[in-house]
């Protein structure tokens, strides 16, 4: 929580009479504001304390030629304690008006913090709506590791990517993975362009030279998994044999190269359901951009984003994230290996079952330092333990992916194939649409295999420095 200072009082008499009311922080009522930051160990300013968001309603309009975004974000939330003020994360963009439950509210800006002061404050457990009207040129955010996110301008529109904090570049919110919500989006763009987002399409309407595309996300979603792709896409809707809708949006320049691999989406989904349990969302799909427009793939909920036509391995990786990362979402960014280690190991399982090397063979090559083509990456595998990246710049580094996958293989070696498969499905089921951290996972494994001692495995492989002794 940010420190706050009592207002200066004009007379000693008034000061004596009101000392009790102004000690502490907040306004003269003594009620504190919500904290700016959700306490993340790597992104301390991300998210906010004091409320829980249940729904975002985003009404947006974007003009690619002028690079101007205008909109209103209506945030429905519940106060988790008495609040004199609350914070939203918003990077750049100009705020024009803020209301709370329809009444104008005072607000101020400091960096990425938009502080809102509702009239009379908010009592604990009160449900409320904050509406923020804003506009401007949305910015691109550079992560500590040098990657770009937020609002990315493309050849024919824009692409919004949010991991880990970029979503605050296009809508105000509680931008931390621990606060998941449902969404509705209405996005108005020039006629001829499409606006593609998460969830289900809810109709499109053209008026004059503008078209409004609507999307609805009915399953809880962390804001870093929200996406908005604006451009001249070739879109397609199909269904799997089980009736799951599959929506794809492909840049025309990537259509021919993407056709074969996207045709395997139903196959990958069916395999993943057999391996991880029921698919956690109401639809699946993919967004394929030009390689120069999106520099990396991201597991955006329902339909991952790819920088050009993906290979089958990358498609499997991002689809596995729908279970591990999107449905079971990390409690903090320190828990990133629960996303990437699981998705990486999913790729090893796919290879093992489709004519490729076994996971054991890959594990052996990783341990021996001969899996990657360069010595630097092989050495980097042991540079830090997967459950404890040294800082924000390393939450997507090699140990998080590959040593995280090795942790899972060590569990498989310990409990056996059948129990391991049951563990994968049970973990996804137990925390479906929720949040979980590393401590939750280790406790779950220990409950699932009570006759095994995992102490050395956790100490050496999950938390240990350097390369462990060979198992």
C-alpha positions in Angstrom: 0.0 0.0 0.0 1.3 3.5 -0.8 1.9 5.8 2.1 -0.5 8.7 2.4 -0.3 11.9 4.2 -2.9 13.7 6.3 -4.1 17.0 5.0 -2.5 20.0 6.7 -4.9 21.5 9.3 -5.2 25.3 9.6 -5.7 25.6 13.3 -4.3 23.9 16.3 -7.7 23.6 17.9 -9.1 21.8 14.8 -6.0 19.6 14.8 -6.5 18.6 18.4 -10.2 17.8 17.8 -9.6 15.8 14.6 -6.4 14.0 15.4 -8.1 10.6 15.5 -9.8 11.2 12.2 -6.7 11.9 10.2 -4.1 9.6 11.7 -3.3 6.7 9.4 -4.1 7.3 5.7 -6.9 7.8 3.3 -9.3 10.7 3.6 -10.6 12.5 6.8 -12.8 9.4 7.4 -9.7 7.4 8.2 -10.7 4.8 5.6 -7.6 3.7 3.7 -7.4 3.5 -0.1 -6.7 0.3 -1.9 -3.1 -0.5 -2.5 -1.3 0.3 -5.7 0.2 -3.1 -6.6 -0.9 -6.7 -5.9 2.4 -7.6 -4.2 3.9 -9.4 -7.1 7.6 -10.2 -6.4 8.7 -9.2 -9.9 6.2 -6.6 -10.9 5.3 -4.8 -7.7 3.2 -2.1 -9.4 1.1 -4.6 -11.4 -2.4 -5.1 -10.1 -4.1 -3.4 -7.2 -5.4 -4.3 -3.8 -8.8 -3.7 -2.2 -11.2 -5.0 -4.9 -11.9 -8.0 -7.1 -12.9 -7.5 -10.8 -15.8 -9.7 -12.0 -16.3 -8.2 -15.5 -14.8 -5.8 -18.1 -17.0 -4.2 -20.7 -14.8 -2.5 -23.3 -16.4 -0.3 -25.9 -13.5 0.7 -28.2 -12.9 2.4 -31.5 -9.5 2.4 -33.4 -8.4 4.3 -36.4 -5.2 2.7 -37.7 -4.3 5.6 -40.0 -4.4 8.2 -37.2 -3.2 5.6 -34.6 -6.0 6.7 -32.3 -7.8 4.5 -29.8 -10.9 5.9 -28.0 -13.2 4.0 -25.7 -14.9 3.5 -22.4 -14.0 0.7 -20.1 -16.6 -0.3 -17.5 -15.1 -2.3 -14.7 -17.5 -4.3 -12.5 -16.0 -5.3 -9.2 -16.5 -6.0 -5.5 -14.7 -4.2 -2.7 -12.7 -6.6 -0.5 -12.4 -4.0 2.2 -13.6 -0.5 3.0 -12.1 1.9 0.5 -11.7 5.6 0.2 -10.0 5.2 -3.2 -9.0 2.5 -5.6 -6.4 2.2 -8.3 -6.5 0.9 -11.9 -3.5 0.2 -14.1 -3.3 2.3 -17.3 -0.2 3.1 -19.3 -0.4 6.2 -21.5 -3.7 7.3 -23.0 -5.6 10.4 -21.8 -8.4 10.0 -19.3 -11.4 12.2 -20.0 -14.0 11.2 -17.4 -14.4 8.7 -14.6 -17.7 7.6 -12.9 -18.5 5.2 -10.1 -22.0 3.8 -10.3 -22.9 6.6 -12.7 -21.7 9.4 -10.4 -18.7 11.5 -11.4 -15.6 10.7 -9.4 -12.4 12.5 -8.7 -9.3 10.9 -10.2 -5.6 11.4 -10.6 -2.7 9.9 -12.5 0.8 8.9 -11.4 2.8 6.7 -13.8 0.6 3.7 -14.6 -1.6 4.3 -11.6 -5.1 5.8 -12.2 -6.4 6.6 -8.7 -10.2 6.9 -8.4 -12.0 8.4 -5.4 -15.7 7.5 -5.2 -18.0 9.9 -3.5 -18.4 8.6 0.1 -16.0 5.7 -0.5 -16.9 2.1 -0.8 -17.8 -0.3 2.0 -16.4 -3.8 2.1 -18.3 -6.3 0.0 -20.0 -3.5 -2.0 -20.4 -4.3 -5.7 -19.7 -1.3 -7.9 -18.9 -0.2 -11.5 -16.1 2.2 -12.5 -16.4 3.6 -16.0 -13.4 5.3 -17.5 -13.6 7.2 -20.8 -10.2 7.6 -22.5 -8.4 8.2 -25.8 -5.1 8.7 -27.4 -2.3 6.8 -29.1 -1.8 3.5 -27.4 1.8 2.7 -26.6 4.0 -0.3 -27.0 5.5 -1.6 -23.7 9.1 -3.0 -23.6 9.5 -5.8 -21.1 12.5 -6.2 -18.8 13.7 -9.0 -21.1 13.5 -6.6 -24.1 10.4 -8.1 -25.8 7.6 -5.8 -27.0 3.9 -6.0 -25.9 1.0 -3.7 -25.3 -0.3 -2.2 -28.5 1.7 -3.2 -31.6 1.0 -1.5 -34.9 0.8 -3.9 -37.8 0.9 -3.5 -41.6 -2.9 -3.3 -41.8 -4.1 -2.6 -38.2 -2.9 -3.5 -34.7 -2.3 -6.4 -32.4 -2.7 -6.2 -28.6 -0.6 -8.6 -26.5 -0.4 -8.5 -22.7 2.2 -10.8 -21.1 3.1 -9.8 -18.5 1.7 -6.2 -18.1 1.0 -4.9 -21.6 -2.8 -5.0 -21.4 -2.7 -1.8 -19.4 -1.7 -0.1 -22.7 -5.2 -0.5 -24.1 -7.7 -0.7 -21.2 -7.6 0.3 -17.5 -7.9 -2.6 -15.1 -6.5 -4.7 -12.3 -3.7 -6.1 -14.4 -2.3 -9.0 -12.4 -2.9 -12.7 -13.1 -4.4 -13.2 -9.7 -7.6 -11.2 -10.6 -9.5 -13.0 -13.4 -12.8 -11.8 -14.9 -15.2 -12.2 -17.8 -15.3 -9.8 -20.7 -17.5 -8.2 -23.4 -15.9 -6.2 -26.2 -17.4 -3.9 -28.9 -14.6 -2.8 -31.2 -15.3 -0.3 -34.0 -12.8 -0.2 -36.9 -12.8 1.1 -40.5 -15.1 -0.9 -42.9 -13.1 -3.7 -44.5 -11.1 -4.5 -41.3 -11.9 -7.1 -38.8 -11.5 -7.0 -35.0 -10.8 -10.4 -33.5 -10.7 -11.1 -29.8 -11.1 -13.9 -27.2 -14.2 -15.9 -26.5 -17.2 -16.0 -28.8 -18.2 -13.6 -31.7 -21.4 -11.8 -30.8 -22.2 -10.2 -34.1 -20.9 -7.4 -36.4 -22.7 -4.4 -37.7 -21.6 -1.9 -40.4 -22.8 1.7 -40.3 -21.4 4.0 -42.9 -17.7 3.4 -43.3 -17.3 1.8 -39.8 -17.9 -1.7 -38.6 -18.4 -2.7 -34.9 -17.3 -6.3 -34.0 -18.5 -7.8 -30.7 -17.0 -10.5 -28.7 -18.0 -12.2 -25.4 -15.7 -14.0 -23.0 -17.8 -16.0 -20.5 -15.0 -17.9 -18.8 -12.7 -16.2 -16.3 -9.6 -14.7 -18.0 -6.5 -13.0 -16.7 -6.0 -9.7 -18.4 -2.6 -10.6 -19.8 -4.4 -13.3 -21.9 -6.7 -10.8 -23.5 -6.0 -10.0 -27.1 -7.3 -7.7 -29.8 -6.2 -8.2 -33.4 -7.3 -5.7 -36.0 -6.6 -6.3 -39.7 -7.7 -7.9 -43.0 -8.0 -11.4 -41.8 -9.3 -14.5 -43.5 -11.6 -15.9 -40.8 -13.1 -19.4 -40.5 -15.4 -21.2 -38.1 -15.4 -25.0 -37.8 -16.3 -27.4 -35.1 -14.5 -30.4 -33.7 -16.0 -33.9 -33.7 -17.1 -33.2 -30.2 -18.9 -29.9 -31.2 -16.3 -27.4 -29.9 -16.3 -24.2 -32.0 -12.9 -23.4 -33.6 -12.4 -19.9 -34.8 -9.3 -18.9 -36.8 -8.2 -15.6 -38.2 -5.2 -15.6 -40.6 -3.4 -12.8 -42.3 -3.9 -13.4 -46.0 -0.2 -13.5 -46.6 0.0 -16.4 -44.2 -3.1 -18.3 -45.3 -1.5 -20.8 -47.7 1.4 -21.6 -45.3 -1.0 -22.0 -42.3 -3.7 -24.2 -43.9 -2.1 -27.6 -43.3 -1.1 -27.1 -39.6 -4.4 -25.3 -38.7 -6.3 -28.2 -40.2 -4.7 -30.3 -37.4 -6.2 -28.2 -34.6 -9.0 -30.7 -33.9 -6.4 -33.5 -33.8 -4.3 -31.6 -31.3 -7.3 -30.7 -29.2 -8.5 -34.3 -29.1 -5.1 -35.5 -28.0 -4.8 -32.8 -25.4 -8.2 -33.7 -23.9 -7.2 -37.3 -23.6 -4.0 -36.2 -21.9 -5.0 -33.2 -19.7 -8.8 -33.6 -19.3 -11.8 -31.8 -20.7 -11.0 -28.6 -22.7 -11.6 -25.7 -20.2 -13.1 -23.1 -22.5 -16.1 -22.6 -24.8 -14.1 -22.3 -28.1 -10.7 -22.8 -29.5 -8.7 -21.4 -32.5 -5.8 -19.3 -33.5 -4.7 -15.9 -34.8 -1.9 -15.9 -37.4 -0.1 -12.7 -38.0 2.8 -11.8 -40.3 6.2 -12.6 -38.7 7.2 -8.9 -38.7 4.0 -7.8 -36.9 4.2 -10.3 -34.0 7.7 -11.3 -32.9 6.6 -14.3 -30.8 3.7 -16.7 -30.1 1.5 -16.1 -27.1 -1.2 -18.3 -25.5 -3.9 -15.7 -25.6 -7.1 -17.4 -24.2 -9.2 -19.4 -26.7 -7.0 -18.6 -29.7 -3.3 -18.2 -29.4 -1.4 -15.7 -31.5 1.3 -16.9 -33.9 4.0 -14.9 -35.8 3.5 -16.6 -39.1 2.4 -20.2 -39.7 3.3 -22.3 -36.7 4.9 -25.7 -36.7 3.0 -28.6 -35.1 5.3 -28.4 -32.0 4.5 -24.7 -31.4 0.8 -25.3 -31.9 0.8 -28.1 -29.3 2.7 -25.9 -26.9 0.2 -23.0 -27.1 -2.8 -25.3 -27.0 -1.5 -27.0 -23.9 -1.4 -23.5 -22.3 -5.1 -23.4 -22.4 -5.1 -25.9 -19.5 -1.8 -24.8 -17.9 -1.5 -21.0 -17.7 -5.0 -20.0 -19.0 -7.3 -22.1 -16.9 -4.8 -22.8 -14.1 -3.2 -19.4 -14.0 -0.1 -18.5 -11.9 -0.7 -16.8 -8.6 2.3 -14.6 -9.2 4.8 -14.1 -12.0 7.3 -16.1 -9.9 5.2 -19.2 -10.7 5.7 -18.9 -14.5 7.3 -22.4 -14.7 3.8 -23.8 -14.0 2.9 -22.3 -17.4 5.9 -22.9 -19.4 7.3 -26.1 -17.9 3.9 -27.8 -18.4 3.5 -26.6 -22.0 7.1 -27.6 -22.8 6.5 -31.0 -21.4 3.3 -31.3 -23.3 5.4 -31.0 -26.5 7.7 -33.8 -25.3 4.6 -36.0 -24.7 3.3 -35.2 -28.2 6.6 -36.1 -29.8 6.8 -39.3 -27.7 3.4 -40.4 -29.0 3.8 -39.3 -32.6 7.0 -41.0 -33.7 9.5 -38.6 -32.2 12.1 -39.1 -29.4 10.8 -40.2 -26.0 10.7 -37.7 -23.1 13.4 -39.7 -21.4 15.7 -39.3 -24.4 15.1 -35.6 -24.4 15.7 -35.4 -20.7 19.0 -37.3 -21.1 20.1 -34.9 -23.9 19.2 -31.9 -21.8 21.1 -33.2 -18.8 24.1 -34.1 -20.9 24.3 -30.6 -22.4 23.8 -31.7 -26.0 20.1 -30.8 -26.6 20.5 -27.3 -27.8 22.7 -26.4 -30.8 24.9 -23.9 -28.9 26.9 -24.3 -25.7 25.6 -21.1 -24.2 21.9 -22.2 -24.1 22.9 -25.7 -22.8 24.8 -23.9 -19.9 22.0 -21.4 -19.4 19.7 -24.4 -18.5 21.4 -24.5 -15.1 21.7 -20.8 -14.5 18.9 -20.6 -11.9 16.2 -22.9 -10.5 12.9 -22.8 -12.4 10.8 -21.9 -9.3 13.0 -18.9 -8.5 13.9 -16.7 -11.5 16.3 -14.0 -10.3 14.3 -11.1 -11.6 11.6 -10.0 -14.0 13.9 -10.2 -17.0 14.2 -14.0 -16.6 10.6 -15.2 -16.1 10.7 -16.5 -19.7 14.3 -17.7 -19.8 15.5 -21.2 -20.6 15.3 -22.8 -17.1 11.7 -21.8 -16.7 10.7 -23.7 -19.8 13.2 -26.6 -20.0 14.3 -27.2 -16.4 10.6 -26.8 -15.5 9.8 -29.6 -18.0 12.6 -31.7 -16.4 11.0 -31.3 -13.0 7.8 -32.8 -14.4 9.8 -35.7 -15.9 11.4 -36.4 -12.5 7.9 -36.6 -11.0 7.0 -39.0 -13.8 10.1 -41.1 -13.0 9.1 -41.1 -9.3 5.4 -42.0 -9.5 5.2 -44.0 -12.8 3.4 -43.2 -16.1 -0.2 -44.0 -15.0 0.0 -42.0 -11.8 1.7 -39.1 -13.7 -1.0 -38.9 -16.3 -3.6 -38.9 -13.5 -1.7 -36.1 -11.8 -1.7 -34.0 -15.0 -5.4 -34.3 -15.3 -6.1 -33.9 -11.6 -4.0 -30.7 -11.3 -5.9 -29.1 -14.2 -9.2 -30.2 -12.7 -8.5 -29.1 -9.1 -7.6 -25.5 -10.1 -9.8 -25.1 -13.2 -10.5 -21.4 -13.9 -8.5 -20.5 -10.8 -5.0 -19.4 -9.6 -2.2 -21.6 -8.2 1.4 -21.2 -7.1 4.4 -23.5 -6.8 3.5 -24.3 -3.2 0.0 -25.4 -4.3 1.6 -27.7 -6.9 4.1 -29.4 -4.6 1.4 -30.0 -2.0 -0.9 -31.5 -4.6 1.8 -33.9 -5.9 2.6 -35.0 -2.3 -1.1 -35.6 -1.6 -1.4 -37.5 -4.9 1.5 -39.8 -4.1 1.6 -40.0 -0.2 4.0 -43.0 -0.2 6.7 -41.1 -2.0 9.3 -38.6 -0.6 9.7 -35.6 -2.9 11.9 -33.6 -0.6 15.1 -34.1 -2.5 13.3 -33.7 -5.9 12.0 -30.3 -4.9 15.3 -29.2 -3.3 17.5 -30.3 -6.2 15.4 -29.8 -9.3 12.8 -27.1 -8.4 14.8 -24.9 -6.1 18.4 -26.0 -6.3 21.2 -24.0 -7.8 23.2 -25.6 -10.6 22.9 -29.0 -12.2 21.6 -31.7 -9.8 23.3 -35.0 -9.5 22.0 -37.5 -12.1 18.9 -39.3 -10.9 
